[in-house]
Amino acid sequence: MTKPTFDSVAIGDALPTLTLPPVDRKMLALFAGASGDHHPVHIDLDYARRAGMPDVFAHGMLGMAWLGRLITGWAPQAQLRTFNVRFQGITHLGNVVSCGGRIVEKLEVGEERCVRIEVQSTNQYGQVKIAGEALVALH
């Protein structure tokens, strides 16, 4: 895939959608190990039920990592200047998460030409789980 340039993109352009496999217990256990976040609400069914949840659920930072993967799959990580999100819903077991984004602004920041991208993740029911934005420098 050709990496985007400032002149090759336009406001409204969409990033290629990233769709993940259904969230499962193995995925959560692997992320807990990789991230060091072993909070039991994400990996222990009994604990999650005592906390009032029907089952364990995905780490918010796992969802943010997926959005980061969307962005850095589109443009090199070294060009990412800012990345902010708001957690808006719980990602439950079995959710199929799709990550998408679109360019909402072209601007100059200092000496760099950049684009501001709105990003979000949704499940298969269209429920937004995470929304945010990123600033990416493009040559």
The first five atom37 places (N, CA, C, CB, O) and aatype in JSON, in Angstrom:
{
  "aatype": [12, 16, 11, 14, 16, 13, 3, 15, 19, 0, 9, 7, 3, 0, 10, 14, 16, 10, 16, 10, 14, 14, 19, 3, 1, 11, 12, 10, 0, 10, 13, 0, 7, 0, 15, 7, 3, 8, 8, 14, 19, 8, 9, 3, 10, 3, 18, 0, 1, 1, 0, 7, 12, 14, 3, 19, 13, 0, 8, 7, 12, 10, 7, 12, 0, 17, 10, 7, 1, 10, 9, 16, 7, 17, 0, 14, 5, 0, 5, 10, 1, 16, 13, 2, 19, 1, 13, 5, 7, 9, 16, 8, 10, 7, 2, 19, 19, 15, 4, 7, 7, 1, 9, 19, 6, 11, 10, 6, 19, 7, 6, 6, 1, 4, 19, 1, 9, 6, 19, 5, 15, 16, 2, 5, 18, 7, 5, 19, 11, 9, 0, 7, 6, 0, 10, 19, 0, 10, 8],
  "atom_mask": [
    [1, 1, 1, 1, 1],
    [1, 1, 1, 1, 1],
    [1, 1, 1, 1, 1],
    [1, 1, 1, 1, 1],
    [1, 1, 1, 1, 1],
    [1, 1, 1, 1, 1],
    [1, 1, 1, 1, 1],
    [1, 1, 1, 1, 1],
    [1, 1, 1, 1, 1],
    [1, 1, 1, 1, 1],
    [1, 1, 1, 1, 1],
    [1, 1, 1, 0, 1],
    [1, 1, 1, 1, 1],
    [1, 1, 1, 1, 1],
    [1, 1, 1, 1, 1],
    [1, 1, 1, 1, 1],
    [1, 1, 1, 1, 1],
    [1, 1, 1, 1, 1],
    [1, 1, 1, 1, 1],
    [1, 1, 1, 1, 1],
    [1, 1, 1, 1, 1],
    [1, 1, 1, 1, 1],
    [1, 1, 1, 1, 1],
    [1, 1, 1, 1, 1],
    [1, 1, 1, 1, 1],
    [1, 1, 1, 1, 1],
    [1, 1, 1, 1, 1],
    [1, 1, 1, 1, 1],
    [1, 1, 1, 1, 1],
    [1, 1, 1, 1, 1],
    [1, 1, 1, 1, 1],
    [1, 1, 1, 1, 1],
    [1, 1, 1, 0, 1],
    [1, 1, 1, 1, 1],
    [1, 1, 1, 1, 1],
    [1, 1, 1, 0, 1],
    [1, 1, 1, 1, 1],
    [1, 1, 1, 1, 1],
    [1, 1, 1, 1, 1],
    [1, 1, 1, 1, 1],
    [1, 1, 1, 1, 1],
    [1, 1, 1, 1, 1],
    [1, 1, 1, 1, 1],
    [1, 1, 1, 1, 1],
    [1, 1, 1, 1, 1],
    [1, 1, 1, 1, 1],
    [1, 1, 1, 1, 1],
    [1, 1, 1, 1, 1],
    [1, 1, 1, 1, 1],
    [1, 1, 1, 1, 1],
    [1, 1, 1, 1, 1],
    [1, 1, 1, 0, 1],
    [1, 1, 1, 1, 1],
    [1, 1, 1, 1, 1],
    [1, 1, 1, 1, 1],
    [1, 1, 1, 1, 1],
    [1, 1, 1, 1, 1],
    [1, 1, 1, 1, 1],
    [1, 1, 1, 1, 1],
    [1, 1, 1, 0, 1],
    [1, 1, 1, 1, 1],
    [1, 1, 1, 1, 1],
    [1, 1, 1, 0, 1],
    [1, 1, 1, 1, 1],
    [1, 1, 1, 1, 1],
    [1, 1, 1, 1, 1],
    [1, 1, 1, 1, 1],
    [1, 1, 1, 0, 1],
    [1, 1, 1, 1, 1],
    [1, 1, 1, 1, 1],
    [1, 1, 1, 1, 1],
    [1, 1, 1, 1, 1],
    [1, 1, 1, 0, 1],
    [1, 1, 1, 1, 1],
    [1, 1, 1, 1, 1],
    [1, 1, 1, 1, 1],
    [1, 1, 1, 1, 1],
    [1, 1, 1, 1, 1],
    [1, 1, 1, 1, 1],
    [1, 1, 1, 1, 1],
    [1, 1, 1, 1, 1],
    [1, 1, 1, 1, 1],
    [1, 1, 1, 1, 1],
    [1, 1, 1, 1, 1],
    [1, 1, 1, 1, 1],
    [1, 1, 1, 1, 1],
    [1, 1, 1, 1, 1],
    [1, 1, 1, 1, 1],
    [1, 1, 1, 0, 1],
    [1, 1, 1, 1, 1],
    [1, 1, 1, 1, 1],
    [1, 1, 1, 1, 1],
    [1, 1, 1, 1, 1],
    [1, 1, 1, 0, 1],
    [1, 1, 1, 1, 1],
    [1, 1, 1, 1, 1],
    [1, 1, 1, 1, 1],
    [1, 1, 1, 1, 1],
    [1, 1, 1, 1, 1],
    [1, 1, 1, 0, 1],
    [1, 1, 1, 0, 1],
    [1, 1, 1, 1, 1],
    [1, 1, 1, 1, 1],
    [1, 1, 1, 1, 1],
    [1, 1, 1, 1, 1],
    [1, 1, 1, 1, 1],
    [1, 1, 1, 1, 1],
    [1, 1, 1, 1, 1],
    [1, 1, 1, 1, 1],
    [1, 1, 1, 0, 1],
    [1, 1, 1, 1, 1],
    [1, 1, 1, 1, 1],
    [1, 1, 1, 1, 1],
    [1, 1, 1, 1, 1],
    [1, 1, 1, 1, 1],
    [1, 1, 1, 1, 1],
    [1, 1, 1, 1, 1],
    [1, 1, 1, 1, 1],
    [1, 1, 1, 1, 1],
    [1, 1, 1, 1, 1],
    [1, 1, 1, 1, 1],
    [1, 1, 1, 1, 1],
    [1, 1, 1, 1, 1],
    [1, 1, 1, 1, 1],
    [1, 1, 1, 1, 1],
    [1, 1, 1, 0, 1],
    [1, 1, 1, 1, 1],
    [1, 1, 1, 1, 1],
    [1, 1, 1, 1, 1],
    [1, 1, 1, 1, 1],
    [1, 1, 1, 1, 1],
    [1, 1, 1, 0, 1],
    [1, 1, 1, 1, 1],
    [1, 1, 1, 1, 1],
    [1, 1, 1, 1, 1],
    [1, 1, 1, 1, 1],
    [1, 1, 1, 1, 1],
    [1, 1, 1, 1, 1],
    [1, 1, 1, 1, 1]
  ],
  "atom_positions": [
    [[0.84, -1.18, 0.0], [0.0, 0.0, 0.0], [0.88, 1.25, 0.0], [-0.95, 0.0, 1.21], [1.86, 1.32, 0.74]],
    [[0.54, 2.21, -0.81], [1.27, 3.46, -0.88], [0.94, 4.3, 0.35], [0.93, 4.23, -2.18], [-0.22, 4.46, 0.72]],
    [[1.98, 4.83, 0.97], [1.76, 5.66, 2.16], [1.19, 7.02, 1.72], [3.09, 5.85, 2.96], [1.58, 7.55, 0.68]],
    [[0.29, 7.57, 2.51], [-0.35, 8.83, 2.12], [0.63, 10.01, 2.19], [-1.55, 9.11, 3.03], [1.56, 10.02, 2.99]],
    [[0.38, 10.99, 1.33], [1.11, 12.25, 1.4], [0.09, 13.36, 1.63], [1.95, 12.51, 0.09], [-1.1, 13.16, 1.42]],
    [[0.58, 14.5, 2.05], [-0.32, 15.62, 2.33], [-1.13, 15.98, 1.08], [0.48, 16.84, 2.82], [-2.32, 16.27, 1.16]],
    [[-0.46, 15.96, -0.08], [-1.14, 16.35, -1.32], [-2.06, 15.27, -1.87], [-0.13, 16.71, -2.36], [-2.94, 15.56, -2.68]],
    [[-1.87, 14.02, -1.43], [-2.68, 12.92, -1.99], [-3.96, 12.64, -1.21], [-1.85, 11.66, -2.04], [-4.77, 11.82, -1.63]],
    [[-4.15, 13.32, -0.07], [-5.35, 13.07, 0.74], [-6.24, 14.3, 0.77], [-4.95, 12.66, 2.18], [-5.79, 15.42, 0.54]],
    [[-7.51, 14.07, 1.06], [-8.48, 15.16, 1.13], [-9.34, 15.01, 2.37], [-9.37, 15.19, -0.14], [-9.5, 13.91, 2.91]],
    [[-9.88, 16.12, 2.82], [-10.82, 16.08, 3.93], [-11.99, 15.18, 3.53], [-11.32, 17.52, 4.32], [-12.54, 15.31, 2.43]],
    [[-12.35, 14.26, 4.42], [-13.42, 13.31, 4.15], [-12.92, 11.94, 3.74], [0.0, 0.0, 0.0], [-13.67, 10.97, 3.79]],
    [[-11.65, 11.84, 3.34], [-11.08, 10.54, 2.98], [-11.12, 9.6, 4.18], [-9.63, 10.69, 2.46], [-10.84, 10.01, 5.31]],
    [[-11.47, 8.36, 3.92], [-11.53, 7.34, 4.98], [-10.26, 6.51, 4.98], [-12.77, 6.42, 4.8], [-9.68, 6.23, 3.94]],
    [[-9.84, 6.12, 6.17], [-8.76, 5.15, 6.31], [-9.34, 3.77, 6.05], [-8.09, 5.24, 7.73], [-10.53, 3.55, 6.28]],
    [[-8.53, 2.83, 5.57], [-9.03, 1.46, 5.38], [-9.5, 0.88, 6.72], [-7.93, 0.54, 4.75], [-8.79, 0.98, 7.72]],
    [[-10.67, 0.3, 6.74], [-11.24, -0.27, 7.97], [-10.4, -1.46, 8.45], [-12.7, -0.71, 7.72], [-9.93, -2.27, 7.66]],
    [[-10.23, -1.53, 9.75], [-9.57, -2.67, 10.39], [-10.62, -3.41, 11.19], [-8.36, -2.2, 11.31], [-11.19, -2.86, 12.13]],
    [[-10.88, -4.67, 10.83], [-11.85, -5.49, 11.55], [-11.11, -6.62, 12.24], [-12.95, -6.05, 10.59], [-10.31, -7.32, 11.62]],
    [[-11.37, -6.78, 13.53], [-10.69, -7.76, 14.36], [-11.54, -9.0, 14.53], [-10.34, -7.16, 15.71], [-12.75, -8.95, 14.33]],
    [[-10.92, -10.12, 14.9], [-11.71, -11.31, 15.22], [-12.54, -11.08, 16.48], [-10.79, -12.54, 15.39], [-12.25, -10.15, 17.25]],
    [[-13.54, -11.89, 16.71], [-14.37, -11.73, 17.92], [-13.5, -11.77, 19.19], [-15.45, -12.82, 17.98], [-12.58, -12.58, 19.3]],
    [[-13.82, -10.9, 20.12], [-13.11, -10.86, 21.4], [-13.36, -12.18, 22.14], [-13.56, -9.63, 22.26], [-14.51, -12.6, 22.3]],
    [[-12.29, -12.81, 22.58], [-12.43, -14.05, 23.34], [-11.5, -14.03, 24.55], [-12.14, -15.27, 22.45], [-10.68, -13.12, 24.71]],
    [[-11.63, -15.03, 25.39], [-10.85, -15.09, 26.63], [-9.34, -15.19, 26.36], [-11.29, -16.28, 27.47], [-8.54, -14.6, 27.09]],
    [[-8.97, -15.92, 25.34], [-7.54, -16.05, 25.02], [-6.95, -14.69, 24.66], [-7.34, -17.05, 23.85], [-5.86, -14.35, 25.11]],
    [[-7.67, -13.91, 23.87], [-7.23, -12.57, 23.47], [-7.01, -11.7, 24.71], [-8.26, -11.92, 22.52], [-6.02, -10.98, 24.81]],
    [[-7.95, -11.78, 25.66], [-7.84, -10.97, 26.87], [-6.66, -11.42, 27.73], [-9.13, -11.04, 27.68], [-5.96, -10.59, 28.31]],
    [[-6.46, -12.72, 27.83], [-5.33, -13.24, 28.61], [-4.01, -12.84, 27.98], [-5.42, -14.78, 28.73], [-3.07, -12.46, 28.69]],
    [[-3.92, -12.92, 26.66], [-2.69, -12.53, 25.99], [-2.41, -11.04, 26.16], [-2.76, -12.88, 24.5], [-1.27, -10.64, 26.39]],
    [[-3.45, -10.21, 26.06], [-3.24, -8.78, 26.26], [-2.85, -8.48, 27.7], [-4.51, -7.99, 25.87], [-2.0, -7.62, 27.95]],
    [[-3.47, -9.18, 28.65], [-3.1, -8.97, 30.06], [-1.61, -9.26, 30.26], [-3.96, -9.88, 30.99], [-0.91, -8.51, 30.93]],
    [[-1.13, -10.35, 29.67], [0.28, -10.69, 29.79], [1.18, -9.68, 29.11], [0.0, 0.0, 0.0], [2.22, -9.3, 29.66]],
    [[0.8, -9.25, 27.91], [1.63, -8.32, 27.15], [1.66, -6.93, 27.78], [1.12, -8.21, 25.72], [2.69, -6.27, 27.78]],
    [[0.53, -6.5, 28.33], [0.43, -5.13, 28.86], [0.78, -5.03, 30.33], [-0.97, -4.61, 28.64], [1.1, -3.96, 30.83]],
    [[0.71, -6.16, 31.03], [0.91, -6.13, 32.48], [-0.35, -5.74, 33.24], [0.0, 0.0, 0.0], [-0.32, -5.59, 34.46]],
    [[-1.46, -5.56, 32.52], [-2.74, -5.21, 33.16], [-3.5, -6.5, 33.45], [-3.58, -4.25, 32.26], [-4.22, -7.02, 32.59]],
    [[-3.34, -7.0, 34.66], [-3.97, -8.26, 35.05], [-5.2, -8.03, 35.93], [-2.96, -9.12, 35.79], [-5.55, -8.89, 36.75]],
    [[-5.85, -6.89, 35.76], [-7.04, -6.63, 36.58], [-8.02, -7.78, 36.38], [-7.71, -5.25, 36.2], [-8.32, -8.13, 35.24]],
    [[-8.51, -8.37, 37.46], [-9.34, -9.57, 37.33], [-10.67, -9.37, 36.61], [-9.62, -10.11, 38.69], [-11.26, -10.34, 36.14]],
    [[-11.15, -8.14, 36.49], [-12.42, -7.94, 35.78], [-12.29, -8.31, 34.3], [-12.87, -6.47, 35.92], [-13.29, -8.53, 33.62]],
    [[-11.04, -8.37, 33.82], [-10.81, -8.72, 32.42], [-10.49, -10.2, 32.19], [-9.69, -7.89, 31.88], [-10.52, -10.67, 31.06]],
    [[-10.2, -10.93, 33.28], [-9.76, -12.32, 33.07], [-10.39, -13.34, 34.02], [-8.27, -12.39, 33.21], [-10.22, -14.54, 33.83]],
    [[-11.11, -12.88, 35.04], [-11.66, -13.78, 36.04], [-13.19, -13.65, 36.06], [-11.07, -13.48, 37.46], [-13.73, -12.65, 36.53]],
    [[-13.87, -14.65, 35.53], [-15.34, -14.63, 35.43], [-16.0, -14.39, 36.79], [-15.84, -15.95, 34.83], [-16.91, -13.57, 36.89]],
    [[-15.55, -15.09, 37.82], [-16.16, -14.92, 39.14], [-16.02, -13.48, 39.63], [-15.52, -15.88, 40.16], [-16.97, -12.91, 40.16]],
    [[-14.86, -12.9, 39.46], [-14.63, -11.52, 39.89], [-15.54, -10.58, 39.1], [-13.14, -11.12, 39.69], [-16.18, -9.69, 39.68]],
    [[-15.61, -10.76, 37.78], [-16.45, -9.9, 36.95], [-17.91, -9.97, 37.38], [-16.32, -10.29, 35.47], [-18.59, -8.95, 37.44]],
    [[-18.39, -11.17, 37.69], [-19.79, -11.31, 38.13], [-20.01, -10.64, 39.48], [-20.18, -12.8, 38.22], [-21.05, -10.01, 39.7]],
    [[-19.05, -10.77, 40.39], [-19.18, -10.08, 41.68], [-19.2, -8.56, 41.5], [-18.02, -10.48, 42.62], [-19.76, -7.84, 42.32]],
    [[-18.58, -8.1, 40.43], [-18.56, -6.66, 40.13], [-19.82, -6.22, 39.38], [-17.31, -6.31, 39.3], [-19.95, -5.05, 39.02]],
    [[-20.74, -7.15, 39.15], [-22.0, -6.8, 38.5], [-22.01, -6.95, 37.0], [0.0, 0.0, 0.0], [-22.96, -6.52, 36.34]],
    [[-20.98, -7.54, 36.45], [-20.9, -7.73, 35.0], [-21.33, -9.16, 34.65], [-19.45, -7.46, 34.48], [-21.19, -10.06, 35.48]],
    [[-21.86, -9.38, 33.46], [-22.26, -10.73, 33.08], [-21.06, -11.64, 32.81], [-23.15, -10.68, 31.85], [-21.16, -12.87, 32.92]],
    [[-19.93, -11.04, 32.45], [-18.72, -11.82, 32.12], [-17.54, -10.86, 32.09], [-18.88, -12.58, 30.74], [-17.71, -9.66, 32.3]],
    [[-16.36, -11.38, 31.81], [-15.18, -10.52, 31.64], [-15.38, -9.69, 30.37], [-13.86, -11.37, 31.57], [-16.23, -10.0, 29.54]],
    [[-14.58, -8.64, 30.24], [-14.68, -7.79, 29.05], [-13.3, -7.22, 28.72], [-15.71, -6.64, 29.27], [-12.39, -7.27, 29.54]],
    [[-13.18, -6.69, 27.52], [-11.89, -6.24, 27.01], [-11.36, -5.03, 27.78], [-12.0, -5.9, 25.53], [-12.12, -4.19, 28.25]],
    [[-10.05, -4.96, 27.88], [-9.36, -3.8, 28.43], [-9.6, -2.61, 27.51], [-7.82, -4.09, 28.6], [-9.57, -2.74, 26.28]],
    [[-9.83, -1.45, 28.09], [-9.97, -0.25, 27.26], [-8.72, 0.0, 26.43], [0.0, 0.0, 0.0], [-8.81, 0.42, 25.28]],
    [[-7.56, -0.25, 27.02], [-6.32, -0.01, 26.3], [-6.11, -0.98, 25.14], [-5.15, -0.09, 27.26], [-5.37, -0.67, 24.21]],
    [[-6.75, -2.14, 25.18], [-6.7, -3.04, 24.03], [-7.42, -2.39, 22.85], [-7.34, -4.42, 24.38], [-6.93, -2.41, 21.72]],
    [[-8.58, -1.82, 23.13], [-9.31, -1.1, 22.08], [-8.53, 0.08, 21.54], [0.0, 0.0, 0.0], [-8.56, 0.34, 20.34]],
    [[-7.84, 0.81, 22.43], [-7.02, 1.93, 21.97], [-5.86, 1.42, 21.12], [-6.49, 2.74, 23.17], [-5.49, 2.06, 20.13]],
    [[-5.3, 0.29, 21.5], [-4.21, -0.3, 20.71], [-4.69, -0.64, 19.31], [-3.65, -1.55, 21.41], [-3.95, -0.46, 18.34]],
    [[-5.91, -1.14, 19.19], [-6.44, -1.46, 17.86], [-6.57, -0.2, 17.01], [-7.8, -2.15, 17.98], [-6.26, -0.21, 15.82]],
    [[-7.03, 0.9, 17.63], [-7.11, 2.16, 16.89], [-5.72, 2.64, 16.5], [-7.84, 3.24, 17.72], [-5.53, 3.17, 15.4]],
    [[-4.75, 2.47, 17.38], [-3.37, 2.81, 17.05], [-2.87, 1.99, 15.87], [0.0, 0.0, 0.0], [-2.15, 2.5, 15.01]],
    [[-3.24, 0.73, 15.84], [-2.87, -0.16, 14.73], [-3.5, 0.33, 13.43], [-3.31, -1.61, 15.03], [-2.86, 0.29, 12.38]],
    [[-4.74, 0.79, 13.49], [-5.41, 1.36, 12.32], [-4.58, 2.53, 11.77], [-6.85, 1.83, 12.67], [-4.29, 2.6, 10.58]],
    [[-4.21, 3.45, 12.66], [-3.5, 4.66, 12.24], [-2.12, 4.31, 11.7], [-3.37, 5.64, 13.41], [-1.73, 4.8, 10.63]],
    [[-1.37, 3.48, 12.42], [0.0, 3.19, 12.0], [0.06, 2.19, 10.84], [0.79, 2.64, 13.17], [1.12, 2.0, 10.25]],
    [[-1.05, 1.57, 10.52], [-1.14, 0.79, 9.3], [-1.33, 1.68, 8.09], [0.0, 0.0, 0.0], [-1.08, 1.27, 6.95]],
    [[-1.79, 2.89, 8.33], [-2.05, 3.86, 7.26], [-0.85, 4.77, 7.03], [-3.29, 4.7, 7.6], [-0.49, 5.05, 5.89]],
    [[-0.23, 5.21, 8.1], [0.95, 6.08, 8.03], [1.98, 5.58, 9.04], [0.58, 7.59, 8.31], [1.6, 5.01, 10.07]],
    [[3.26, 5.76, 8.77], [4.29, 5.27, 9.69], [4.15, 5.86, 11.1], [5.67, 5.58, 9.15], [3.79, 7.02, 11.27]],
    [[4.44, 5.04, 12.1], [4.33, 5.45, 13.49], [5.12, 6.72, 13.78], [4.8, 4.34, 14.4], [4.68, 7.55, 14.58]],
    [[6.26, 6.89, 13.15], [7.1, 8.06, 13.39], [6.41, 9.36, 12.99], [8.41, 7.92, 12.62], [6.84, 10.43, 13.41]],
    [[5.35, 9.28, 12.21], [4.62, 10.47, 11.78], [3.44, 10.8, 12.69], [4.14, 10.3, 10.36], [2.79, 11.83, 12.51]],
    [[3.14, 9.95, 13.66], [2.04, 10.19, 14.59], [2.47, 11.24, 15.61], [1.61, 8.86, 15.3], [3.48, 11.06, 16.3]],
    [[1.71, 12.32, 15.71], [2.06, 13.41, 16.62], [1.22, 13.4, 17.9], [1.89, 14.74, 15.92], [1.76, 13.6, 18.98]],
    [[-0.07, 13.18, 17.79], [-0.93, 13.07, 18.97], [-1.96, 12.0, 18.7], [-1.61, 14.43, 19.31], [-2.3, 11.7, 17.56]],
    [[-2.47, 11.41, 19.8], [-3.48, 10.36, 19.71], [-4.25, 10.38, 21.01], [-2.84, 8.93, 19.43], [-3.69, 10.08, 22.07]],
    [[-5.52, 10.72, 20.95], [-6.37, 10.83, 22.13], [-7.68, 10.09, 21.89], [-6.64, 12.31, 22.5], [-8.21, 10.1, 20.78]],
    [[-8.19, 9.46, 22.94], [-9.47, 8.76, 22.8], [-10.34, 8.99, 24.02], [-9.24, 7.26, 22.6], [-9.88, 9.44, 25.07]],
    [[-11.63, 8.68, 23.84], [-12.62, 8.65, 24.92], [-13.24, 7.25, 24.9], [-13.71, 9.78, 24.75], [-13.71, 6.78, 23.87]],
    [[-13.24, 6.62, 26.04], [-13.84, 5.3, 26.16], [-15.34, 5.49, 26.35], [-13.22, 4.48, 27.35], [-15.76, 6.18, 27.28]],
    [[-16.15, 4.9, 25.46], [-17.58, 5.17, 25.47], [-18.46, 3.95, 25.73], [-17.97, 5.77, 24.18], [-19.67, 4.09, 25.9]],
    [[-17.88, 2.78, 25.76], [-18.68, 1.6, 26.01], [-17.8, 0.39, 26.25], [0.0, 0.0, 0.0], [-16.64, 0.36, 25.84]],
    [[-18.35, -0.59, 26.91], [-17.62, -1.82, 27.22], [-17.63, -2.73, 26.0], [-18.25, -2.55, 28.44], [-18.65, -2.9, 25.33]],
    [[-16.46, -3.31, 25.72], [-16.33, -4.28, 24.63], [-16.42, -5.67, 25.23], [-14.97, -4.08, 23.85], [-15.49, -6.14, 25.89]],
    [[-17.55, -6.33, 25.01], [-17.85, -7.63, 25.62], [-17.26, -8.78, 24.81], [-19.36, -7.81, 25.76], [-16.92, -8.63, 23.64]],
    [[-17.16, -9.93, 25.46], [-16.78, -11.16, 24.76], [-17.7, -11.35, 23.56], [-16.84, -12.39, 25.71], [-18.9, -11.08, 23.65]],
    [[-17.15, -11.8, 22.47], [-17.94, -12.04, 21.27], [-18.1, -10.82, 20.37], [0.0, 0.0, 0.0], [-18.51, -10.96, 19.22]],
    [[-17.77, -9.63, 20.88], [-17.88, -8.44, 20.03], [-16.86, -8.53, 18.9], [-17.66, -7.16, 20.85], [-15.7, -8.88, 19.11]],
    [[-17.32, -8.21, 17.71], [-16.45, -8.08, 16.54], [-16.22, -6.59, 16.36], [-17.09, -8.76, 15.22], [-17.14, -5.85, 16.01]],
    [[-15.01, -6.15, 16.61], [-14.69, -4.73, 16.6], [-14.14, -4.32, 15.24], [-13.68, -4.4, 17.71], [-13.25, -4.96, 14.67]],
    [[-14.7, -3.22, 14.73], [-14.2, -2.6, 13.51], [-13.69, -1.21, 13.87], [-15.31, -2.52, 12.39], [-14.35, -0.45, 14.57]],
    [[-12.51, -0.89, 13.37], [-11.9, 0.41, 13.61], [-11.87, 1.18, 12.3], [-10.46, 0.25, 14.2], [-11.51, 0.65, 11.25]],
    [[-12.27, 2.43, 12.38], [-12.28, 3.27, 11.19], [-11.88, 4.68, 11.52], [0.0, 0.0, 0.0], [-11.84, 5.09, 12.68]],
    [[-11.59, 5.43, 10.48], [-11.22, 6.82, 10.66], [-11.42, 7.59, 9.38], [0.0, 0.0, 0.0], [-11.53, 7.02, 8.29]],
    [[-11.46, 8.91, 9.52], [-11.56, 9.77, 8.34], [-10.84, 11.07, 8.62], [-13.05, 10.02, 7.96], [-10.77, 11.54, 9.76]],
    [[-10.31, 11.64, 7.58], [-9.59, 12.91, 7.69], [-10.62, 14.03, 7.84], [-8.67, 13.16, 6.44], [-11.55, 14.14, 7.03]],
    [[-10.45, 14.85, 8.87], [-11.39, 15.93, 9.12], [-10.76, 17.32, 8.96], [-11.97, 15.8, 10.51], [-11.47, 18.32, 8.92]],
    [[-9.42, 17.36, 8.87], [-8.76, 18.66, 8.74], [-7.36, 18.46, 8.17], [-8.71, 19.39, 10.11], [-6.67, 17.49, 8.49]],
    [[-6.95, 19.41, 7.33], [-5.57, 19.51, 6.87], [-5.04, 20.82, 7.41], [-5.46, 19.43, 5.28], [-5.69, 21.86, 7.28]],
    [[-3.87, 20.78, 8.03], [-3.36, 21.97, 8.69], [-1.84, 21.94, 8.76], [-3.95, 22.1, 10.09], [-1.21, 20.91, 8.54]],
    [[-1.27, 23.09, 9.08], [0.16, 23.18, 9.34], [0.34, 23.38, 10.82], [0.81, 24.34, 8.53], [-0.31, 24.21, 11.45]],
    [[1.25, 22.6, 11.38], [1.59, 22.71, 12.8], [3.1, 22.95, 12.84], [1.17, 21.4, 13.62], [3.89, 22.05, 12.56]],
    [[3.48, 24.18, 13.18], [4.89, 24.52, 13.11], [5.33, 24.44, 11.66], [0.0, 0.0, 0.0], [4.76, 25.1, 10.79]],
    [[6.33, 23.64, 11.41], [6.88, 23.47, 10.06], [6.3, 22.25, 9.33], [8.4, 23.34, 10.13], [6.67, 21.96, 8.2]],
    [[5.37, 21.53, 9.99], [4.87, 20.28, 9.43], [3.47, 20.43, 8.85], [4.87, 19.18, 10.49], [2.62, 21.14, 9.39]],
    [[3.26, 19.74, 7.74], [1.91, 19.64, 7.18], [1.29, 18.38, 7.78], [1.92, 19.59, 5.59], [1.88, 17.3, 7.71]],
    [[0.11, 18.52, 8.36], [-0.52, 17.43, 9.12], [-1.97, 17.25, 8.72], [-0.43, 17.71, 10.63], [-2.58, 18.11, 8.08]],
    [[-2.51, 16.12, 9.11], [-3.95, 15.87, 9.0], [-4.46, 15.46, 10.38], [-4.26, 14.78, 7.93], [-3.79, 14.75, 11.13]],
    [[-5.67, 15.92, 10.68], [-6.36, 15.48, 11.89], [-7.35, 14.41, 11.45], [-7.09, 16.68, 12.63], [-8.12, 14.6, 10.51]],
    [[-7.31, 13.29, 12.15], [-8.14, 12.14, 11.8], [-9.06, 11.83, 12.97], [-7.27, 10.91, 11.43], [-8.6, 11.67, 14.1]],
    [[-10.35, 11.73, 12.71], [-11.29, 11.21, 13.71], [-11.29, 9.7, 13.59], [-12.74, 11.8, 13.52], [-11.39, 9.16, 12.48]],
    [[-11.17, 9.01, 14.72], [-11.18, 7.54, 14.71], [-12.25, 7.04, 15.67], [-9.78, 6.98, 15.11], [-12.63, 7.73, 16.62]],
    [[-12.72, 5.84, 15.4], [-13.65, 5.2, 16.33], [-13.65, 3.7, 16.12], [-15.07, 5.77, 16.16], [-13.33, 3.2, 15.04]],
    [[-14.02, 3.02, 17.19], [-14.23, 1.58, 17.08], [-15.69, 1.3, 17.41], [-13.27, 0.78, 18.04], [-16.28, 1.93, 18.3]],
    [[-16.26, 0.36, 16.68], [-17.65, -0.03, 16.9], [-17.72, -1.56, 16.91], [-18.59, 0.56, 15.81], [-16.85, -2.24, 16.36]],
    [[-18.76, -2.07, 17.56], [-18.97, -3.52, 17.5], [-19.91, -3.84, 16.34], [-19.55, -4.06, 18.86], [-20.33, -2.95, 15.59]],
    [[-20.23, -5.11, 16.2], [-21.06, -5.56, 15.08], [-22.49, -5.02, 15.14], [-21.11, -7.07, 15.06], [-23.23, -5.15, 14.17]],
    [[-22.88, -4.41, 16.25], [-24.21, -3.83, 16.39], [-24.2, -2.33, 16.13], [-24.77, -4.12, 17.78], [-25.23, -1.66, 16.27]],
    [[-23.02, -1.79, 15.76], [-22.91, -0.37, 15.49], [-22.72, 0.48, 16.73], [0.0, 0.0, 0.0], [-22.75, 1.71, 16.65]],
    [[-22.51, -0.15, 17.88], [-22.31, 0.6, 19.12], [-20.86, 1.11, 19.17], [-22.62, -0.29, 20.36], [-19.92, 0.34, 19.03]],
    [[-20.71, 2.41, 19.38], [-19.37, 3.0, 19.48], [-18.77, 2.62, 20.82], [-19.42, 4.55, 19.32], [-19.39, 2.81, 21.87]],
    [[-17.57, 2.08, 20.78], [-16.86, 1.67, 21.99], [-15.8, 2.69, 22.38], [-16.23, 0.3, 21.8], [-15.63, 2.99, 23.56]],
    [[-15.08, 3.21, 21.38], [-14.05, 4.22, 21.62], [-14.11, 5.22, 20.48], [-12.62, 3.57, 21.73], [-14.29, 4.84, 19.32]],
    [[-13.95, 6.5, 20.8], [-13.88, 7.56, 19.79], [-12.71, 8.47, 20.14], [-15.23, 8.36, 19.69], [-12.4, 8.66, 21.32]],
    [[-12.09, 9.02, 19.13], [-10.98, 9.91, 19.4], [-10.46, 10.56, 18.15], [0.0, 0.0, 0.0], [-11.13, 10.61, 17.11]],
    [[-9.23, 11.05, 18.26], [-8.61, 11.68, 17.12], [-7.1, 11.54, 17.19], [-9.0, 13.15, 17.04], [-6.52, 11.28, 18.24]],
    [[-6.5, 11.71, 16.04], [-5.05, 11.64, 15.92], [-4.57, 12.76, 15.01], [-4.59, 10.26, 15.39], [-5.29, 13.18, 14.1]],
    [[-3.38, 13.23, 15.26], [-2.73, 14.19, 14.39], [-1.53, 13.48, 13.78], [-2.29, 15.51, 15.17], [-0.67, 12.96, 14.49]],
    [[-1.48, 13.45, 12.43], [-0.44, 12.73, 11.71], [0.25, 13.7, 10.76], [-1.02, 11.5, 10.94], [-0.41, 14.38, 9.98]],
    [[1.57, 13.75, 10.82], [2.36, 14.57, 9.88], [2.49, 13.79, 8.59], [3.76, 14.93, 10.47], [2.81, 12.61, 8.59]],
    [[2.25, 14.47, 7.47], [2.39, 13.85, 6.16], [3.36, 14.69, 5.33], [1.0, 13.71, 5.44], [3.34, 15.92, 5.39]],
    [[4.19, 14.02, 4.57], [5.19, 14.7, 3.73], [4.61, 15.05, 2.39], [6.43, 13.83, 3.55], [5.3, 15.62, 1.55]]
  ]
}
